[in-house]
């Protein structure tokens, strides 16, 4: 019977190793001198793996902002500057003259979203916040300061929208682990900076519910509240103690200082038009009412008419959401393609040089 190849190899190995002495059995309780012990060689691969994990975490979290000391800002009596956010660029403009004071340079490794993202201005009219996309596609909010001439300084990212699993922990009925979720990260649907610019609130949206997110910009601490309402607007009370929010058909209040509270509750309000409302610090809101015959109204939190700010026949068909300044006293609104300004305390209206050029001119202002 012919030997197999395996048998021939084994026989050759035995012939070659017959005179080789067996190695001395080491003392396994004492590590050899002059070289690392086996225990060290076991730990080193683990350390290498940990180093890789940390490196990945650092790289993956490079756009995850950290809290930094923040100096509270002082409010101005009358805002003169506004941030104009469009699909192509972000500018600082003079409200009265329309003059562009400067174009904002985006933070490194960020881009503008396909549609203009939300923005907010602090009460000093010199500190502005705006939304961009990180290199990984997450909604992040950046902050800039402008000088006395309105020239913007360097922008830096301060917060990032939370993940869908995080939002799912606070939104009633949202299964954050579901594979049917279309995105792993919430989108920034609205932002509002506190009057002193030390805290920032965001509406982080998902298709099945929204989270109202609050950051302390000094510490980086974050809190979330969930609601199934389609929240469109956020603002702070004048004293900075509470947050107001509104959708087209609901309104509510969040107390950031409360250790426990029920999720924001849907409360029906009256119907305005399809333009998102502009919230005032007292919970009422400014909205356009009507179609071609337009009324600009202040509506109560329950949607009842409180005050008419103006009426006109809309010949242009161009409309953009009203914009309330950080004090809640001044409102910018569109009237026949031109932006006008009204002082809610005196009811005085004034024209501006700001214009919409056509019906698809997608931009808005934060001031």
Residue pairs with C-beta under 8 A, 6 or more apart in sequence:
3 11
26 32
31 37
31 38
31 39
36 44
60 136
62 109
63 109
63 110
63 134
63 135
63 136
63 138
63 140
63 157
63 160
64 160
65 140
65 156
65 157
65 158
65 159
65 160
65 220
66 220
67 215
67 216
67 217
67 218
67 219
67 220
67 221
68 217
68 218
69 218
70 197
70 198
70 217
70 218
72 196
72 197
72 198
73 122
73 123
73 124
73 126
73 127
73 196
73 197
74 123
74 124
75 123
75 124
75 195
75 326
75 327
76 123
76 124
76 125
78 330
79 95
79 121
79 125
79 325
79 326
79 327
79 330
79 367
80 94
80 95
80 96
80 125
81 92
81 93
81 94
81 95
81 101
81 125
81 126
81 146
81 150
81 367
82 92
82 93
82 95
82 121
82 323
82 332
82 354
82 365
82 366
82 367
83 90
83 91
83 92
83 93
83 104
83 119
83 121
83 128
83 130
83 365
83 366
83 367
84 90
84 91
84 92
84 93
84 354
84 363
84 364
84 365
85 116
85 117
85 119
85 130
85 363
85 364
85 365
85 366
86 116
86 362
86 363
87 112
87 114
87 115
87 116
87 362
87 363
88 112
89 103
89 104
89 112
90 103
90 104
90 106
90 112
90 119
90 130
91 100
91 101
91 102
91 103
91 104
92 100
92 101
92 102
92 103
92 104
92 128
92 146
92 150
92 151
92 152
93 99
93 100
93 101
93 150
93 354
93 365
94 101
94 150
95 332
95 341
95 352
95 354
95 365
95 367
96 350
96 352
96 353
97 353
98 352
98 353
98 354
98 355
99 353
101 146
101 149
101 150
101 151
101 152
102 146
102 150
102 151
102 152
103 152
104 130
104 144
104 152
104 155
105 152
105 154
105 155
106 112
106 132
106 142
106 155
107 132
107 142
107 155
107 156
107 157
109 134
109 135
110 132
110 133
110 134
110 135
110 140
110 142
110 157
111 132
111 133
112 132
112 133
113 131
113 132
113 133
113 139
115 362
116 362
116 363
116 364
117 130
117 131
117 132
117 139
117 188
118 130
118 131
118 188
118 189
118 190
118 191
119 128
119 129
119 130
119 131
119 191
119 364
119 366
120 128
120 129
120 191
120 192
120 193
120 200
120 326
120 366
121 127
121 128
121 129
121 193
121 325
121 326
121 366
121 367
122 128
122 129
122 193
122 194
122 195
122 196
122 197
122 326
123 195
123 196
123 197
123 326
123 327
124 197
125 325
125 326
125 367
126 145
126 146
126 147
127 143
127 144
127 145
127 193
127 197
128 143
128 144
128 145
128 146
128 152
128 366
129 141
129 142
129 143
129 158
129 191
129 193
129 200
129 366
130 141
130 142
130 144
130 155
130 366
131 139
131 140
131 141
131 142
131 188
131 191
132 139
132 140
132 141
132 142
132 157
133 139
133 140
134 140
134 157
134 160
137 185
138 160
138 161
138 185
139 160
139 161
139 185
139 186
139 187
139 188
139 204
140 157
140 159
140 160
140 161
140 188
141 157
141 158
141 159
141 160
141 188
141 191
141 200
141 202
142 155
142 156
142 157
142 158
143 155
143 156
143 158
144 152
144 153
144 154
144 155
144 156
145 152
145 153
146 152
146 153
147 153
158 200
158 215
158 217
159 200
159 202
159 213
159 215
159 217
159 222
161 185
161 186
161 187
161 188
161 202
161 204
161 213
162 185
162 186
162 204
162 211
162 213
162 222
162 224
163 184
163 185
163 186
164 176
164 181
164 183
164 184
164 185
164 186
164 206
165 176
165 177
165 184
166 176
166 186
166 211
166 224
167 174
167 176
167 186
167 204
167 206
167 209
167 210
167 211
167 224
167 226
168 174
168 175
168 176
168 177
169 176
169 224
169 226
170 211
170 224
170 225
170 226
170 263
171 206
171 208
171 209
171 210
171 211
171 226
171 227
171 228
172 209
172 226
172 227
172 228
172 263
173 208
173 209
173 228
174 206
174 208
174 209
174 226
181 206
181 207
182 207
183 206
186 204
186 205
186 206
186 211
187 204
187 205
187 206
188 202
188 203
188 204
188 205
189 202
189 203
189 204
189 205
189 210
189 231
189 232
190 202
190 203
190 231
190 232
190 233
190 234
191 200
191 201
191 202
191 203
191 234
192 200
192 201
192 202
192 234
192 235
192 236
192 243
193 199
193 200
193 201
193 236
193 326
194 200
194 201
194 236
194 240
195 236
195 238
195 239
195 240
195 326
195 327
196 240
197 217
198 216
198 217
198 218
199 214
199 215
199 216
199 217
199 240
199 256
200 214
200 215
200 217
201 212
201 213
201 214
201 215
201 234
201 236
201 243
202 212
202 213
202 215
202 234
203 210
203 211
203 212
203 213
203 231
203 232
203 234
203 245
204 210
204 211
204 212
204 213
204 224
205 230
205 231
208 228
209 226
209 227
209 228
210 226
210 227
210 228
210 229
210 230
210 231
211 224
211 225
211 226
211 227
212 224
212 225
212 226
212 227
212 231
212 234
212 243
212 245
212 254
212 264
213 222
213 223
213 224
214 222
214 223
214 224
214 243
214 254
214 256
215 221
215 222
216 222
223 256
225 254
225 261
225 263
225 264
226 263
226 264
227 252
227 263
227 264
227 265
227 266
228 266
229 247
229 250
229 252
229 264
229 266
230 247
230 248
231 245
231 246
231 247
231 264
232 246
232 247
232 248
232 276
232 277
233 245
233 246
233 247
233 276
233 277
233 278
233 279
233 285
234 243
234 244
234 245
234 279
235 243
235 244
235 279
235 280
235 281
235 324
235 328
236 242
236 243
236 244
236 281
237 243
237 244
237 281
237 282
238 281
238 327
238 328
241 255
241 256
241 257
242 253
242 254
242 255
242 256
243 253
243 254
243 255
243 256
244 251
244 252
244 253
244 279
244 280
244 281
244 283
245 251
245 252
245 253
245 254
245 264
245 279
246 252
246 269
246 277
246 279
246 285
247 266
248 271
248 272
248 274
248 276
248 277
249 266
249 268
249 269
249 271
250 266
250 267
250 268
250 269
251 267
251 269
251 283
251 285
251 301
251 302
252 264
252 265
252 266
252 267
253 264
253 283
254 261
254 264
255 261
267 301
267 302
268 302
268 303
269 299
269 301
269 302
269 303
270 299
270 302
270 303
270 304
270 305
271 303
272 287
272 288
272 289
272 297
272 299
272 303
273 287
273 288
273 289
273 290
273 291
273 319
275 287
275 288
275 319
275 320
275 321
275 322
276 321
277 285
277 286
277 287
277 299
277 321
277 322
278 285
278 286
278 287
278 321
278 322
278 323
278 324
278 331
279 285
279 324
280 286
280 298
280 324
280 328
280 344
281 328
282 328
283 300
283 301
284 298
284 299
284 300
284 301
284 306
285 298
285 299
285 301
286 296
286 297
286 298
286 299
286 309
286 322
286 324
286 331
286 333
287 296
287 297
287 299
287 322
288 294
288 295
288 296
288 297
288 319
288 322
288 333
289 295
289 296
289 297
289 305
291 314
292 313
292 314
293 311
293 313
293 314
294 311
294 312
294 313
294 314
294 335
295 308
295 310
295 311
296 308
296 309
296 310
296 311
296 322
296 333
296 335
297 305
297 306
297 307
297 308
297 309
298 305
298 306
298 307
298 308
298 309
298 344
299 305
299 306
300 306
309 331
309 333
309 342
309 344
309 347
310 333
310 335
310 342
310 349
312 335
312 336
314 336
315 336
316 336
316 337
316 356
316 359
317 359
318 334
318 336
318 337
318 356
318 358
318 359
318 361
319 334
320 334
320 356
320 363
320 364
321 364
322 331
322 332
322 333
322 334
323 331
323 332
323 333
323 364
323 365
323 366
323 367
324 330
324 331
325 331
325 332
325 367
326 367
328 344
329 343
329 344
329 345
330 341
330 342
330 343
330 344
330 367
331 341
331 342
331 344
332 339
332 340
332 341
332 352
332 354
332 365
332 367
333 339
333 340
333 342
334 340
334 356
337 355
337 356
338 351
338 352
338 354
338 355
338 356
339 352
339 354
339 355
339 356
339 365
340 349
340 350
340 351
340 352
341 349
341 350
341 351
341 352
342 348
342 349
342 350
343 349
354 365
356 363
